[in-house]
Amino acid sequence: MSSQPTRQAPLLAALLACAALTAANSAHAHQVWLENAGGQARLHFGEFNENLRETSPGRLDQFKGVPLLEQQRPGATAQRVEGQLGKDAFVYATTGAPGTLLAVAAYPLIDRSKRSLPAMFWQPSARWVAGLTHAVAPTAPLDLVPTGKPGELKAIYKGAPLPKAKVQLAAPSGWTREAETGEDGTVRFVTPWKGQYVAEVKHSDKTEGATAQGEKYGEASYVTTLTFVQADGMASPALPEPPKGH
């Protein structure tokens, strides 16, 4: 009987390690995206196309503080807005009629030592634009911005066009389509439905010797979304029901 706890200890440790790894991978698979209406911007964490929004208390609390929101009106300088943690989003009060909003969130380094891998720096960012008719200058490390041409987006990484990057566009109903950027970093989508769309681009950087949050990491994984609302088009089906438990 006395040996039972000894035999269970390694199993318990393995289960705890597996749970921690699952949580880290789940966070890494998620995205953040911005919604803006009625003078209030909301930064969500989850999966837009699945109508999944993480909550607080819960995974929304895993970020390192409330991300700052940068808002910019056409022809004006960018302004930073502080927000607060809400039940299912970080919430901000916007002013005027911003042309674009940007939030770059901070997340703890992801420990991958159980797989003999160096830590991962995961950088989720979210941009919102009032529409696709005006070009927007990129400012995030990995950015996805409209070029001003109908349905055309451009992926930029550290100031340079990002070719051969996969961009996924989620329609208002949650339906998704994927396309690859050209050598100039641009990609074009048809957007037949009216309502809110969320596009996403990812990029991995394994530059050696990099540090973040005062620690070294072996790989940087960036995920950036671009939210825009199309006023015209066909009526779209609603998003699916949220997954159970959310």
FIKOLZA-1660 file (N, C-alpha, C; in steps of 0.1 Angstrom, whole numbers, plus 5000, padded with zeros to 4 digits):
% residues 246
   i   px   py   pz ch aa at
   1 5008 4988 5000  A  M  N
   1 5000 5000 5000  A  M CA
   1 5009 5013 5000  A  M  C
   2 5020 5012 5007  A  S  N
   2 5028 5024 5008  A  S CA
   2 5034 5028 4995  A  S  C
   3 5035 5019 4986  A  S  N
   3 5042 5022 4973  A  S CA
   3 5032 5028 4963  A  S  C
   4 5019 5028 4966  A  Q  N
   4 5009 5033 4957  A  Q CA
   4 5012 5048 4953  A  Q  C
   5 5014 5057 4963  A  P  N
   5 5016 5071 4960  A  P CA
   5 5029 5073 4952  A  P  C
   6 5039 5065 4954  A  T  N
   6 5051 5066 4947  A  T CA
   6 5049 5063 4932  A  T  C
   7 5041 5052 4929  A  R  N
   7 5038 5049 4915  A  R CA
   7 5029 5060 4909  A  R  C
   8 5021 5066 4916  A  Q  N
   8 5012 5076 4911  A  Q CA
   8 5018 5089 4908  A  Q  C
   9 5029 5092 4915  A  A  N
   9 5036 5105 4914  A  A CA
   9 5040 5108 4899  A  A  C
  10 5048 5099 4893  A  P  N
  10 5052 5102 4879  A  P CA
  10 5040 5104 4870  A  P  C
  11 5029 5096 4872  A  L  N
  11 5017 5097 4863  A  L CA
  11 5011 5111 4865  A  L  C
  12 5010 5115 4878  A  L  N
  12 5004 5128 4880  A  L CA
  12 5013 5140 4874  A  L  C
  13 5026 5138 4875  A  A  N
  13 5035 5148 4870  A  A CA
  13 5033 5149 4854  A  A  C
  14 5032 5137 4848  A  A  N
  14 5030 5137 4834  A  A CA
  14 5017 5143 4829  A  A  C
  15 5007 5140 4837  A  L  N
  15 4994 5146 4834  A  L CA
  15 4994 5161 4835  A  L  C
  16 5000 5166 4846  A  L  N
  16 5001 5181 4847  A  L CA
  16 5009 5187 4836  A  L  C
  17 5020 5181 4832  A  A  N
  17 5028 5186 4821  A  A CA
  17 5020 5186 4808  A  A  C
  18 5013 5176 4806  A  C  N
  18 5004 5175 4794  A  C CA
  18 4994 5186 4794  A  C  C
  19 4988 5188 4806  A  A  N
  19 4978 5199 4807  A  A CA
  19 4984 5212 4804  A  A  C
  20 4996 5215 4809  A  A  N
  20 5002 5228 4807  A  A CA
  20 5006 5230 4792  A  A  C
  21 5011 5219 4786  A  L  N
  21 5014 5219 4772  A  L CA
  21 5002 5222 4763  A  L  C
  22 4991 5215 4767  A  T  N
  22 4978 5217 4759  A  T CA
  22 4973 5231 4760  A  T  C
  23 4974 5237 4772  A  A  N
  23 4970 5251 4774  A  A CA
  23 4979 5260 4766  A  A  C
  24 4992 5258 4766  A  A  N
  24 5001 5266 4758  A  A CA
  24 4998 5265 4743  A  A  C
  25 4996 5253 4738  A  N  N
  25 4993 5251 4724  A  N CA
  25 4980 5257 4720  A  N  C
  26 4970 5256 4729  A  S  N
  26 4957 5262 4727  A  S CA
  26 4958 5277 4725  A  S  C
  27 4966 5284 4734  A  A  N
  27 4967 5298 4734  A  A CA
  27 4974 5302 4721  A  A  C
  28 4984 5294 4717  A  H  N
  28 4992 5297 4705  A  H CA
  28 4983 5295 4692  A  H  C
  29 4973 5287 4693  A  A  N
  29 4964 5285 4682  A  A CA
  29 4954 5296 4681  A  A  C
  30 4951 5303 4692  A  H  N
  30 4941 5314 4692  A  H CA
  30 4946 5326 4685  A  H  C
  31 4937 5336 4684  A  Q  N
  31 4940 5349 4678  A  Q CA
  31 4934 5360 4687  A  Q  C
  32 4939 5372 4685  A  V  N
  32 4932 5383 4691  A  V CA
  32 4926 5391 4679  A  V  C
  33 4914 5397 4681  A  W  N
  33 4909 5406 4670  A  W CA
  33 4901 5417 4677  A  W  C
  34 4900 5428 4669  A  L  N
  34 4893 5440 4674  A  L CA
  34 4880 5442 4668  A  L  C
  35 4870 5446 4676  A  E  N
  35 4857 5450 4671  A  E CA
  35 4855 5464 4676  A  E  C
  36 4848 5473 4668  A  N  N
  36 4847 5487 4672  A  N CA
  36 4833 5492 4667  A  N  C
  37 4825 5497 4677  A  A  N
  37 4812 5502 4674  A  A CA
  37 4807 5511 4685  A  A  C
  38 4800 5522 4682  A  G  N
  38 4794 5530 4692  A  G CA
  38 4804 5536 4702  A  G  C
  39 4816 5539 4697  A  G  N
  39 4826 5545 4706  A  G CA
  39 4833 5536 4716  A  G  C
  40 4831 5523 4713  A  Q  N
  40 4838 5513 4722  A  Q CA
  40 4845 5502 4713  A  Q  C
  41 4857 5500 4716  A  A  N
  41 4865 5490 4709  A  A CA
  41 4867 5478 4719  A  A  C
  42 4866 5466 4714  A  R  N
  42 4868 5454 4722  A  R CA
  42 4878 5445 4716  A  R  C
  43 4888 5441 4724  A  L  N
  43 4898 5432 4719  A  L CA
  43 4895 5418 4724  A  L  C
  44 4892 5409 4715  A  H  N
  44 4888 5396 4719  A  H CA
  44 4899 5386 4717  A  H  C
  45 4899 5375 4725  A  F  N
  45 4909 5364 4724  A  F CA
  45 4901 5351 4722  A  F  C
  46 4904 5344 4711  A  G  N
  46 4897 5332 4709  A  G CA
  46 4898 5328 4694  A  G  C
  47 4887 5325 4688  A  E  N
  47 4886 5321 4674  A  E CA
  47 4873 5328 4668  A  E  C
  48 4875 5338 4660  A  F  N
  48 4863 5346 4655  A  F CA
  48 4854 5337 4647  A  F  C
  49 4860 5328 4638  A  N  N
  49 4851 5320 4629  A  N CA
  49 4843 5310 4636  A  N  C
  50 4848 5306 4649  A  E  N
  50 4840 5296 4657  A  E CA
  50 4831 5303 4667  A  E  C
  51 4832 5317 4667  A  N  N
  51 4824 5325 4677  A  N CA
  51 4829 5321 4691  A  N  C
  52 4841 5319 4693  A  L  N
  52 4847 5315 4706  A  L CA
  52 4854 5327 4711  A  L  C
  53 4850 5331 4723  A  R  N
  53 4856 5343 4730  A  R CA
  53 4860 5338 4744  A  R  C
  54 4873 5338 4747  A  E  N
  54 4877 5335 4760  A  E CA
  54 4873 5345 4770  A  E  C
  55 4871 5341 4783  A  T  N
  55 4866 5350 4793  A  T CA
  55 4875 5352 4805  A  T  C
  56 4871 5361 4813  A  S  N
  56 4877 5363 4826  A  S CA
  56 4867 5362 4837  A  S  C
  57 4869 5354 4848  A  P  N
  57 4881 5346 4850  A  P CA
  57 4883 5335 4840  A  P  C
  58 4896 5333 4836  A  G  N
  58 4898 5322 4826  A  G CA
  58 4911 5326 4818  A  G  C
  59 4911 5322 4805  A  R  N
  59 4923 5324 4797  A  R CA
  59 4925 5338 4793  A  R  C
  60 4915 5347 4794  A  L  N
  60 4917 5361 4791  A  L CA
  60 4927 5367 4801  A  L  C
  61 4928 5361 4813  A  D  N
  61 4937 5366 4823  A  D CA
  61 4951 5363 4821  A  D  C
  62 4955 5355 4811  A  Q  N
  62 4968 5350 4809  A  Q CA
  62 4978 5360 4803  A  Q  C
  63 4972 5371 4797  A  F  N
  63 4980 5381 4791  A  F CA
  63 4987 5390 4802  A  F  C
  64 4998 5396 4798  A  K  N
  64 5006 5404 4808  A  K CA
  64 5001 5418 4808  A  K  C
  65 4990 5420 4815  A  G  N
  65 4983 5433 4816  A  G CA
  65 4974 5436 4804  A  G  C
  66 4967 5447 4805  A  V  N
  66 4958 5452 4795  A  V CA
  66 4966 5458 4783  A  V  C
  67 4965 5453 4771  A  P  N
  67 4972 5459 4760  A  P CA
  67 4968 5474 4758  A  P  C
  68 4977 5482 4754  A  L  N
  68 4974 5496 4750  A  L CA
  68 4967 5495 4736  A  L  C
  69 4958 5504 4734  A  L  N
  69 4952 5505 4721  A  L CA
  69 4957 5518 4714  A  L  C
  70 4961 5517 4702  A  E  N
  70 4965 5529 4694  A  E CA
  70 4954 5532 4684  A  E  C
  71 4949 5544 4684  A  Q  N
  71 4939 5548 4675  A  Q CA
  71 4944 5560 4667  A  Q  C
  72 4940 5560 4654  A  Q  N
  72 4944 5571 4645  A  Q CA
  72 4933 5575 4636  A  Q  C
  73 4931 5588 4635  A  R  N
  73 4921 5593 4625  A  R CA
  73 4928 5598 4613  A  R  C
  74 4922 5597 4601  A  P  N
  74 4929 5602 4589  A  P CA
  74 4935 5616 4590  A  P  C
  75 4947 5617 4587  A  G  N
  75 4954 5630 4587  A  G CA
  75 4959 5634 4601  A  G  C
  76 4957 5626 4611  A  A  N
  76 4960 5630 4625  A  A CA
  76 4971 5620 4630  A  A  C
  77 4978 5624 4641  A  T  N
  77 4987 5615 4647  A  T CA
  77 4980 5605 4656  A  T  C
  78 4987 5594 4658  A  A  N
  78 4981 5583 4665  A  A CA
  78 4981 5586 4680  A  A  C
  79 4970 5582 4687  A  Q  N
  79 4968 5584 4701  A  Q CA
  79 4967 5570 4708  A  Q  C
  80 4973 5569 4720  A  R  N
  80 4972 5557 4728  A  R CA
  80 4960 5558 4738  A  R  C
  81 4953 5547 4739  A  V  N
  81 4942 5546 4748  A  V CA
  81 4943 5534 4757  A  V  C
  82 4942 5537 4770  A  E  N
  82 4942 5526 4780  A  E CA
  82 4928 5520 4781  A  E  C
  83 4928 5507 4784  A  G  N
  83 4916 5500 4785  A  G CA
  83 4914 5493 4798  A  G  C
  84 4905 5484 4799  A  Q  N
  84 4903 5476 4811  A  Q CA
  84 4898 5462 4807  A  Q  C
  85 4900 5453 4816  A  L  N
  85 4897 5439 4814  A  L CA
  85 4882 5437 4817  A  L  C
  86 4874 5432 4807  A  G  N
  86 4860 5429 4808  A  G CA
  86 4858 5415 4809  A  G  C
  87 4845 5411 4809  A  K  N
  87 4842 5396 4810  A  K CA
  87 4847 5388 4799  A  K  C
  88 4846 5393 4786  A  D  N
  88 4850 5385 4775  A  D CA
  88 4858 5393 4765  A  D  C
  89 4864 5404 4770  A  A  N
  89 4873 5412 4761  A  A CA
  89 4880 5423 4769  A  A  C
  90 4891 5429 4763  A  F  N
  90 4896 5441 4768  A  F CA
  90 4888 5452 4762  A  F  C
  91 4884 5462 4770  A  V  N
  91 4874 5472 4765  A  V CA
  91 4881 5486 4765  A  V  C
  92 4879 5494 4755  A  Y  N
  92 4884 5507 4753  A  Y CA
  92 4874 5517 4749  A  Y  C
  93 4875 5529 4753  A  A  N
  93 4866 5540 4748  A  A CA
  93 4873 5548 4737  A  A  C
  94 4868 5547 4725  A  T  N
  94 4874 5554 4714  A  T CA
  94 4867 5568 4712  A  T  C
  95 4874 5577 4706  A  T  N
  95 4869 5590 4703  A  T CA
  95 4869 5594 4689  A  T  C
  96 4859 5602 4685  A  G  N
  96 4858 5606 4671  A  G CA
  96 4855 5594 4662  A  G  C
  97 4861 5595 4650  A  A  N
  97 4858 5585 4640  A  A CA
  97 4872 5579 4635  A  A  C
  98 4878 5570 4643  A  P  N
  98 4891 5565 4639  A  P CA
  98 4891 5558 4626  A  P  C
  99 4902 5560 4619  A  G  N
  99 4904 5552 4606  A  G CA
  99 4909 5539 4608  A  G  C
 100 4918 5538 4619  A  T  N
 100 4924 5525 4622  A  T CA
 100 4927 5524 4637  A  T  C
 101 4926 5512 4642  A  L  N
 101 4930 5509 4656  A  L CA
 101 4940 5497 4656  A  L  C
 102 4949 5497 4666  A  L  N
 102 4959 5487 4667  A  L CA
 102 4961 5483 4681  A  L  C
 103 4962 5470 4684  A  A  N
 103 4966 5466 4697  A  A CA
 103 4976 5455 4696  A  A  C
 104 4987 5456 4703  A  V  N
 104 4997 5446 4703  A  V CA
 104 4998 5440 4717  A  V  C
 105 4994 5428 4719  A  A  N
 105 4993 5422 4732  A  A CA
 105 5006 5415 4737  A  A  C
 106 5008 5415 4750  A  A  N
 106 5020 5408 4756  A  A CA
 106 5015 5395 4762  A  A  C
 107 5022 5384 4759  A  Y  N
 107 5019 5371 4764  A  Y CA
 107 5032 5365 4770  A  Y  C
 108 5031 5358 4781  A  P  N
 108 5043 5352 4787  A  P CA
 108 5050 5343 4777  A  P  C
 109 5063 5342 4778  A  L  N
 109 5070 5332 4770  A  L CA
 109 5065 5318 4772  A  L  C
 110 5064 5311 4761  A  I  N
 110 5058 5297 4762  A  I CA
 110 5070 5287 4765  A  I  C
 111 5069 5280 4776  A  D  N
 111 5079 5271 4780  A  D CA
 111 5077 5258 4772  A  D  C
 112 5088 5254 4764  A  R  N
 112 5087 5241 4756  A  R CA
 112 5098 5232 4761  A  R  C
 113 5103 5233 4773  A  S  N
 113 5114 5225 4777  A  S CA
 113 5111 5210 4778  A  S  C
 114 5098 5207 4780  A  K  N
 114 5094 5193 4781  A  K CA
 114 5096 5186 4768  A  K  C
 115 5097 5193 4757  A  R  N
 115 5100 5187 4744  A  R CA
 115 5114 5191 4739  A  R  C
 116 5122 5195 4749  A  S  N
 116 5136 5198 4747  A  S CA
 116 5137 5209 4736  A  S  C
 117 5128 5219 4736  A  L  N
 117 5128 5230 4727  A  L CA
 117 5130 5243 4735  A  L  C
 118 5136 5253 4729  A  P  N
 118 5137 5266 4736  A  P CA
 118 5124 5273 4737  A  P  C
 119 5123 5282 4746  A  A  N
 119 5111 5290 4748  A  A CA
 119 5106 5296 4735  A  A  C
 120 5093 5298 4734  A  M  N
 120 5087 5305 4722  A  M CA
 120 5081 5319 4727  A  M  C
 121 5084 5329 4719  A  F  N
 121 5079 5342 4720  A  F CA
 121 5067 5343 4711  A  F  C
 122 5055 5344 4717  A  W  N
 122 5042 5345 4709  A  W CA
 122 5037 5359 4709  A  W  C
 123 5036 5365 4697  A  Q  N
 123 5032 5379 4697  A  Q CA
 123 5018 5380 4689  A  Q  C
 124 5007 5381 4696  A  P  N
 124 4994 5384 4689  A  P CA
 124 4991 5399 4688  A  P  C
 125 4987 5403 4676  A  S  N
 125 4983 5417 4674  A  S CA
 125 4970 5417 4666  A  S  C
 126 4963 5429 4667  A  A  N
 126 4950 5430 4661  A  A CA
 126 4949 5444 4655  A  A  C
 127 4945 5445 4643  A  R  N
 127 4942 5458 4637  A  R CA
 127 4927 5459 4632  A  R  C
 128 4921 5471 4634  A  W  N
 128 4908 5473 4629  A  W CA
 128 4909 5485 4619  A  W  C
 129 4902 5484 4608  A  V  N
 129 4901 5496 4599  A  V CA
 129 4886 5499 4596  A  V  C
 130 4884 5512 4593  A  A  N
 130 4870 5516 4590  A  A CA
 130 4865 5510 4577  A  A  C
 131 4874 5507 4568  A  G  N
 131 4871 5501 4555  A  G CA
 131 4883 5498 4547  A  G  C
 132 4882 5492 4535  A  L  N
 132 4893 5489 4527  A  L CA
 132 4896 5499 4516  A  L  C
 133 4889 5510 4516  A  T  N
 133 4890 5519 4505  A  T CA
 133 4903 5528 4506  A  T  C
 134 4908 5529 4518  A  H  N
 134 4920 5537 4520  A  H CA
 134 4932 5529 4525  A  H  C
 135 4944 5532 4519  A  A  N
 135 4956 5524 4524  A  A CA
 135 4959 5529 4538  A  A  C
 136 4965 5519 4546  A  V  N
 136 4969 5521 4559  A  V CA
 136 4984 5518 4560  A  V  C
 137 4992 5526 4567  A  A  N
 137 5006 5524 4569  A  A CA
 137 5008 5513 4580  A  A  C
 138 5016 5503 4577  A  P  N
 138 5019 5493 4587  A  P CA
 138 5028 5498 4599  A  P  C
 139 5025 5494 4611  A  T  N
 139 5033 5498 4622  A  T CA
 139 5036 5487 4632  A  T  C
 140 5028 5476 4632  A  A  N
 140 5031 5464 4640  A  A CA
 140 5043 5456 4634  A  A  C
 141 5050 5448 4642  A  P  N
 141 5061 5440 4637  A  P CA
 141 5056 5431 4625  A  P  C
 142 5045 5424 4627  A  L  N
 142 5038 5417 4616  A  L CA
 142 5025 5424 4614  A  L  C
 143 5022 5430 4603  A  D  N
 143 5010 5438 4601  A  D CA
 143 5003 5433 4588  A  D  C
 144 4990 5435 4588  A  L  N
 144 4982 5432 4577  A  L CA
 144 4973 5444 4574  A  L  C
 145 4975 5451 4563  A  V  N
 145 4968 5463 4561  A  V CA
 145 4961 5464 4547  A  V  C
 146 4951 5472 4545  A  P  N
 146 4945 5474 4532  A  P CA
 146 4954 5483 4523  A  P  C
 147 4954 5480 4511  A  T  N
 147 4962 5488 4501  A  T CA
 147 4954 5499 4495  A  T  C
 148 4941 5499 4497  A  G  N
 148 4932 5509 4490  A  G CA
 148 4926 5504 4478  A  G  C
 149 4931 5492 4473  A  K  N
 149 4925 5486 4461  A  K CA
 149 4914 5476 4466  A  K  C
 150 4903 5474 4458  A  P  N
 150 4892 5466 4462  A  P CA
 150 4896 5452 4466  A  P  C
 151 4893 5448 4479  A  G  N
 151 4896 5435 4484  A  G CA
 151 4911 5431 4486  A  G  C
 152 4920 5441 4484  A  E  N
 152 4934 5438 4485  A  E CA
 152 4940 5441 4498  A  E  C
 153 4948 5432 4504  A  L  N
 153 4955 5433 4517  A  L CA
 153 4970 5431 4514  A  L  C
 154 4978 5436 4523  A  K  N
 154 4992 5435 4522  A  K CA
 154 4998 5431 4536  A  K  C
 155 5006 5420 4535  A  A  N
 155 5013 5415 4547  A  A CA
 155 5027 5421 4548  A  A  C
 156 5031 5427 4559  A  I  N
 156 5043 5433 4561  A  I CA
 156 5050 5428 4574  A  I  C
 157 5063 5424 4573  A  Y  N
 157 5070 5419 4584  A  Y CA
 157 5083 5428 4586  A  Y  C
 158 5083 5435 4597  A  K  N
 158 5094 5444 4601  A  K CA
 158 5097 5453 4589  A  K  C
 159 5087 5459 4583  A  G  N
 159 5088 5469 4573  A  G CA
 159 5090 5465 4559  A  G  C
 160 5091 5452 4557  A  A  N
 160 5092 5446 4543  A  A CA
 160 5081 5437 4539  A  A  C
 161 5077 5437 4526  A  P  N
 161 5066 5428 4522  A  P CA
 161 5069 5414 4525  A  P  C
 162 5059 5406 4529  A  L  N
 162 5060 5392 4533  A  L CA
 162 5054 5384 4522  A  L  C
 163 5063 5378 4514  A  P  N
 163 5058 5369 4503  A  P CA
 163 5055 5355 4508  A  P  C
 164 5046 5348 4501  A  K  N
 164 5042 5334 4503  A  K CA
 164 5037 5332 4517  A  K  C
 165 5030 5342 4523  A  A  N
 165 5024 5340 4536  A  A CA
 165 5010 5336 4534  A  A  C
 166 5005 5327 4542  A  K  N
 166 4991 5323 4541  A  K CA
 166 4982 5332 4549  A  K  C
 167 4972 5338 4542  A  V  N
 167 4963 5347 4548  A  V CA
 167 4949 5340 4548  A  V  C
 168 4943 5339 4560  A  Q  N
 168 4929 5333 4561  A  Q CA
 168 4919 5344 4563  A  Q  C
 169 4909 5344 4556  A  L  N
 169 4898 5354 4558  A  L CA
 169 4885 5347 4562  A  L  C
 170 4880 5352 4574  A  A  N
 170 4868 5347 4579  A  A CA
 170 4856 5356 4576  A  A  C
 171 4846 5352 4569  A  A  N
 171 4834 5360 4566  A  A CA
 171 4825 5362 4578  A  A  C
 172 4815 5371 4577  A  P  N
 172 4806 5373 4588  A  P CA
 172 4800 5361 4593  A  P  C
 173 4798 5350 4585  A  S  N
 173 4791 5338 4589  A  S CA
 173 4801 5328 4596  A  S  C
 174 4814 5331 4596  A  G  N
 174 4824 5322 4601  A  G CA
 174 4831 5314 4590  A  G  C
 175 4825 5314 4578  A  W  N
 175 4831 5307 4566  A  W CA
 175 4845 5313 4563  A  W  C
 176 4854 5304 4561  A  T  N
 176 4868 5309 4558  A  T CA
 176 4873 5305 4545  A  T  C
 177 4883 5313 4540  A  R  N
 177 4890 5311 4528  A  R CA
 177 4904 5315 4530  A  R  C
 178 4913 5307 4523  A  E  N
 178 4928 5310 4525  A  E CA
 178 4934 5313 4511  A  E  C
 179 4943 5322 4511  A  A  N
 179 4951 5326 4499  A  A CA
 179 4965 5329 4503  A  A  C
 180 4974 5329 4494  A  E  N
 180 4988 5331 4496  A  E CA
 180 4993 5345 4490  A  E  C
 181 5001 5352 4498  A  T  N
 181 5006 5365 4493  A  T CA
 181 5016 5363 4482  A  T  C
 182 5016 5373 4473  A  G  N
 182 5026 5373 4462  A  G CA
 182 5039 5378 4466  A  G  C
 183 5048 5380 4457  A  E  N
 183 5061 5385 4460  A  E CA
 183 5061 5399 4466  A  E  C
 184 5051 5407 4463  A  D  N
 184 5050 5420 4469  A  D CA
 184 5042 5420 4482  A  D  C
 185 5038 5408 4487  A  G  N
 185 5031 5407 4500  A  G CA
 185 5016 5409 4499  A  G  C
 186 5011 5411 4487  A  T  N
 186 4997 5414 4486  A  T CA
 186 4989 5401 4483  A  T  C
 187 4976 5402 4487  A  V  N
 187 4967 5391 4485  A  V CA
 187 4953 5397 4483  A  V  C
 188 4945 5391 4475  A  R  N
 188 4932 5397 4472  A  R CA
 188 4920 5387 4474  A  R  C
 189 4910 5392 4480  A  F  N
 189 4898 5384 4483  A  F CA
 189 4885 5390 4478  A  F  C
 190 4876 5381 4475  A  V  N
 190 4862 5386 4471  A  V CA
 190 4854 5386 4484  A  V  C
 191 4847 5397 4487  A  T  N
 191 4840 5398 4499  A  T CA
 191 4825 5401 4496  A  T  C
 192 4817 5391 4492  A  P  N
 192 4803 5393 4487  A  P CA
 192 4793 5397 4498  A  P  C
 193 4796 5394 4511  A  W  N
 193 4786 5396 4521  A  W CA
 193 4789 5409 4529  A  W  C
 194 4778 5415 4534  A  K  N
 194 4780 5427 4542  A  K CA
 194 4782 5422 4557  A  K  C
 195 4789 5430 4565  A  G  N
 195 4791 5426 4578  A  G CA
 195 4806 5426 4581  A  G  C
 196 4810 5420 4593  A  Q  N
 196 4823 5420 4598  A  Q CA
 196 4832 5408 4593  A  Q  C
 197 4843 5411 4587  A  Y  N
 197 4853 5401 4583  A  Y CA
 197 4865 5402 4592  A  Y  C
 198 4872 5391 4594  A  V  N
 198 4885 5390 4601  A  V CA
 198 4895 5382 4593  A  V  C
 199 4906 5389 4589  A  A  N
 199 4917 5383 4582  A  A CA
 199 4928 5380 4592  A  A  C
 200 4936 5369 4589  A  E  N
 200 4946 5365 4598  A  E CA
 200 4959 5361 4590  A  E  C
 201 4970 5366 4595  A  V  N
 201 4983 5361 4589  A  V CA
 201 4992 5357 4600  A  V  C
 202 5001 5347 4598  A  K  N
 202 5010 5342 4608  A  K CA
 202 5024 5342 4601  A  K  C
 203 5034 5343 4610  A  H  N
 203 5048 5342 4606  A  H CA
 203 5057 5337 4617  A  H  C
 204 5066 5328 4614  A  S  N
 204 5075 5323 4624  A  S CA
 204 5090 5328 4621  A  S  C
 205 5097 5332 4631  A  D  N
 205 5110 5337 4630  A  D CA
 205 5119 5330 4640  A  D  C
 206 5129 5323 4635  A  K  N
 206 5138 5316 4643  A  K CA
 206 5152 5322 4644  A  K  C
 207 5153 5335 4643  A  T  N
 207 5165 5343 4645  A  T CA
 207 5172 5340 4659  A  T  C
 208 5184 5336 4659  A  E  N
 208 5191 5332 4671  A  E CA
 208 5195 5344 4679  A  E  C
 209 5195 5342 4692  A  G  N
 209 5200 5353 4702  A  G CA
 209 5190 5363 4705  A  G  C
 210 5177 5361 4701  A  A  N
 210 5167 5372 4704  A  A CA
 210 5162 5371 4719  A  A  C
 211 5158 5382 4724  A  T  N
 211 5153 5382 4738  A  T CA
 211 5140 5390 4738  A  T  C
 212 5131 5386 4748  A  A  N
 212 5119 5394 4750  A  A CA
 212 5115 5392 4765  A  A  C
 213 5110 5403 4771  A  Q  N
 213 5106 5402 4785  A  Q CA
 213 5118 5398 4794  A  Q  C
 214 5130 5402 4789  A  G  N
 214 5142 5399 4797  A  G CA
 214 5147 5385 4796  A  G  C
 215 5142 5377 4787  A  E  N
 215 5146 5363 4786  A  E CA
 215 5149 5359 4771  A  E  C
 216 5157 5349 4770  A  K  N
 216 5160 5345 4756  A  K CA
 216 5150 5335 4751  A  K  C
 217 5147 5335 4738  A  Y  N
 217 5138 5325 4733  A  Y CA
 217 5144 5320 4719  A  Y  C
 218 5139 5308 4715  A  G  N
 218 5144 5302 4703  A  G CA
 218 5136 5304 4691  A  G  C
 219 5124 5308 4692  A  E  N
 219 5115 5310 4681  A  E CA
 219 5104 5321 4684  A  E  C
 220 5102 5330 4675  A  A  N
 220 5091 5340 4676  A  A CA
 220 5080 5336 4667  A  A  C
 221 5068 5336 4672  A  S  N
 221 5056 5332 4664  A  S CA
 221 5047 5344 4664  A  S  C
 222 5044 5350 4653  A  Y  N
 222 5036 5362 4652  A  Y CA
 222 5022 5358 4646  A  Y  C
 223 5011 5363 4651  A  V  N
 223 4998 5362 4645  A  V CA
 223 4991 5375 4646  A  V  C
 224 4987 5380 4634  A  T  N
 224 4981 5394 4634  A  T CA
 224 4968 5392 4626  A  T  C
 225 4957 5399 4631  A  T  N
 225 4944 5399 4625  A  T CA
 225 4941 5413 4620  A  T  C
 226 4933 5414 4610  A  L  N
 226 4927 5427 4604  A  L CA
 226 4912 5425 4604  A  L  C
 227 4905 5434 4611  A  T  N
 227 4891 5434 4611  A  T CA
 227 4886 5446 4603  A  T  C
 228 4876 5443 4594  A  F  N
 228 4869 5454 4587  A  F CA
 228 4855 5450 4585  A  F  C
 229 4846 5461 4584  A  V  N
 229 4832 5459 4582  A  V CA
 229 4828 5464 4569  A  V  C
 230 4821 5455 4561  A  Q  N
 230 4817 5459 4548  A  Q CA
 230 4802 5463 4549  A  Q  C
 231 4799 5475 4545  A  A  N
 231 4785 5480 4546  A  A CA
 231 4776 5475 4536  A  A  C
 232 4781 5471 4524  A  D  N
 232 4773 5467 4513  A  D CA
 232 4775 5452 4510  A  D  C
 233 4765 5446 4503  A  G  N
 233 4767 5432 4499  A  G CA
 233 4755 5424 4503  A  G  C
 234 4756 5411 4501  A  M  N
 234 4745 5402 4504  A  M CA
 234 4743 5400 4519  A  M  C
 235 4731 5397 4523  A  A  N
 235 4729 5394 4538  A  A CA
 235 4737 5381 4541  A  A  C
 236 4744 5381 4552  A  S  N
 236 4751 5369 4556  A  S CA
 236 4744 5361 4567  A  S  C
 237 4746 5348 4567  A  P  N
 237 4741 5340 4578  A  P CA
 237 4749 5344 4591  A  P  C
 238 4743 5341 4602  A  A  N
 238 4749 5345 4615  A  A CA
 238 4761 5336 4618  A  A  C
 239 4769 5340 4627  A  L  N
 239 4780 5332 4632  A  L CA
 239 4774 5319 4639  A  L  C
 240 4782 5308 4639  A  P  N
 240 4777 5296 4646  A  P CA
 240 4775 5299 4661  A  P  C
 241 4768 5290 4667  A  E  N
 241 4767 5291 4682  A  E CA
 241 4780 5289 4688  A  E  C
 242 4783 5296 4699  A  P  N
 242 4796 5294 4706  A  P CA
 242 4798 5280 4711  A  P  C
 243 4810 5275 4711  A  P  N
 243 4813 5261 4716  A  P CA
 243 4808 5260 4731  A  P  C
 244 4803 5249 4735  A  K  N
 244 4798 5247 4748  A  K CA
 244 4809 5250 4758  A  K  C
 245 4805 5256 4769  A  G  N
 245 4815 5260 4779  A  G CA
 245 4820 5274 4777  A  G  C
 246 4816 5281 4766  A  H  N
 246 4821 5295 4764  A  H CA
 246 4809 5304 4763  A  H  C
% end
